[in-house]
């Protein structure tokens, strides 16, 4: 395989990995927003009295529930989302490392083409 084909293949790989990195960044942002939203809801819930009615959404419905159950659900949700966030961060590190490797390899191949 000649150098030009090699560069083209590496460039294609680089673009694919770049798209993966963008996808992971979007996932990370989405999970971060969900965590913040759940924490804000938990904070607001802590300001309510135990006797006060609490409602949660289920699709287009509002369902009456108790405060304790809702707090537990929110805490579980936050815990799950934080685990997901850590997984995404690990993926992001691997992808970033792979992008750096491909960039170095591409630069080397481009330099060979110019010689």
C-alpha positions in Angstrom: 0.0 0.0 0.0 1.4 3.4 -0.9 1.8 6.3 1.4 -1.2 8.2 0.0 -3.6 5.3 0.6 -2.2 4.9 4.1 -2.8 8.6 4.8 -6.3 8.4 3.4 -7.1 5.4 5.6 -5.7 7.1 8.7 -7.6 10.3 7.9 -10.9 8.3 7.6 -10.1 6.6 11.0 -9.4 10.0 12.5 -12.7 11.4 11.3 -14.6 8.4 12.7 -12.9 8.7 16.1 -13.6 12.5 16.0 -17.3 11.7 15.5 -17.2 9.3 18.4 -15.6 12.0 20.5 -18.4 14.4 19.6 -21.0 11.8 20.4 -19.4 11.1 23.8 -19.2 14.9 24.6 -23.0 15.2 23.9 -23.7 12.2 26.1 -21.6 13.7 28.8 -23.4 17.0 28.6 -26.8 15.3 28.7 -26.0 13.2 31.7 -24.6 16.3 33.5 -27.8 18.2 32.8 -29.8 15.2 34.1 -27.7 15.1 37.3 -28.2 18.8 37.9 -31.9 18.6 37.3 -32.3 15.7 39.7 -30.2 17.4 42.4 -32.3 20.6 42.0 -35.5 18.5 42.3 -34.1 16.8 45.5 -33.1 20.2 46.9 -36.6 21.6 46.3 -38.1 18.4 47.7 -36.1 18.9 50.9 -37.7 22.3 51.4 -41.2 20.8 51.5 -42.9 19.5 54.6 -43.6 15.8 55.0 -47.4 16.5 55.0 -47.3 18.5 51.8 -48.6 16.8 48.6 -45.9 15.8 46.2 -46.4 15.0 42.5 -44.2 13.4 39.9 -44.6 13.2 36.2 -45.2 9.9 34.3 -45.5 10.8 30.7 -48.3 13.4 30.3 -49.6 12.6 33.8 -49.0 14.0 37.2 -49.1 11.3 39.9 -49.5 12.0 43.6 -46.8 10.3 45.6 -45.1 10.6 49.0 -42.1 12.6 49.7 -40.0 9.8 51.1 -40.5 7.6 48.1 -39.7 10.4 45.7 -36.5 11.3 47.6 -35.4 7.7 47.4 -36.1 7.6 43.6 -34.2 10.8 43.1 -31.2 9.7 45.1 -31.1 6.4 43.2 -31.4 8.2 39.9 -28.5 10.6 40.8 -26.3 7.6 41.9 -27.0 5.8 38.6 -26.4 8.9 36.5 -23.1 9.6 38.4 -21.9 6.1 37.6 -22.9 6.6 33.9 -21.0 9.9 34.0 -17.8 8.2 35.2 -18.1 5.6 32.5 -18.5 8.3 29.9 -15.5 10.2 31.2 -13.4 7.0 30.9 -14.6 6.6 27.3 -13.8 10.2 26.6 -10.2 9.7 27.9 -9.7 6.7 25.7 -11.1 8.5 22.6 -9.0 11.5 23.3 -5.9 9.4 23.6 -6.8 7.6 20.3 -7.3 10.9 18.6 -3.8 12.1 19.7 -2.3 8.8 18.5 -4.0 9.2 15.1 -3.0 12.8 14.8 0.6 12.0 15.5 0.5 9.2 13.0 -1.2 11.3 10.4 1.4 14.1 10.8 4.2 11.6 10.4 2.6 10.2 7.2 2.0 13.6 5.8 5.6 14.5 6.4 6.7 11.4 4.5 4.5 12.3 1.6 6.2 15.8 1.4 9.7 14.3 1.2 
